[in-house]
Amino acid sequence: MTQGLRVALVCCAAVATAGSLLGCAEVQREDEITVYSARQEHLIKPIFERFSEETGISVRYVTDQAGPLMERLRAEGERTPADVLMTVDAGNLHQATVNGLLAPLESARLQERIPEHLRDPEGHWYGLSVRARPILYSTERVDPEELSTYEALADEKWEGRLCLRTSQMVYNQSLVAMLLYHLGTEQTTEVVEGWVANLATAPFSNDTAVLEAIAAGQCDVGITNTYYLGRILADKPDFPVTVFWPNQEDRGAHVNVSGAGITRHANNPEQAQQLLEWLVGDEAQQQFAALNREYPVVEELEPDSIVAEWGTFKADTINVSEAGRLQREASMLMDRAGYR
Ligand code: FE
């Protein structure tokens, strides 16, 4: 009873300050969980509805950017209504872990279904979909034979032909963190400096702008997450940009995850665990990935049809948590290399 009252009060505060979806009238019950999600509403709502239908557990959710959600979790402490934090990029999941916001979870089901490199070694979070970040190129001006690796985009032949998203975005911090892991500081610095020297224009604020710049002829190659291309292709099947899978002869293309963990102060951790375990079922996986044209985290499952057209690829299997660990160093390196 005391606990119920506590949650109700937190809900009211949340509504007042952040326009939360949580109502004030009800208290959190045992057949109800609350998810703080950096994944947008249209990507989670249909999934949560199916989970509720199948299990009788209702899901409340609050969507926002990863940073504000983590700040909110931290500020709420043990009064938080959140049972699950769902966010994108291992960099963010790592941040939530080191800030003590997530509780470690042992789950044979999750361990069996999710490849080892796509979850936290200590179980604080589990990847739920895979997001690939390969090279994208103009089908009109680039022969894919010219492409090979992320590193090779630093070659002089790409001078004035490369577009990148800003280094302020966690996606590129994770990508450079992985380069650091594999190549070390000196070589990674050379690569990033080479990219900067090859830029056709100042870095863009988002991946879609990179793809549109390639299509418009402002540049010929770029690096983005594939689902942004998937979204464009769903509307414009003739969009003249496609995927090149880099580093297939060595470590594989860079991948990251969207994922989730149970909050340290979850009110209903068992029901929260039920949600995570349900999300790695075949159908839930396919739907969860397909809604955003990502890849299922369960290996044998097929992606959405637009995604499948880009073919299969070898992915880097270094644990994505390394991207989190090396993120700060990667940011500083990009800064020194003049990549803004
Ligand atoms: Fe994204």
Boltz pocket constraint, residues with backbone or C-beta under 6 A from the ligand:
constraints:
  - pocket:
      binder: B
      contacts: [[A, 225]]
      max_distance: 6.0
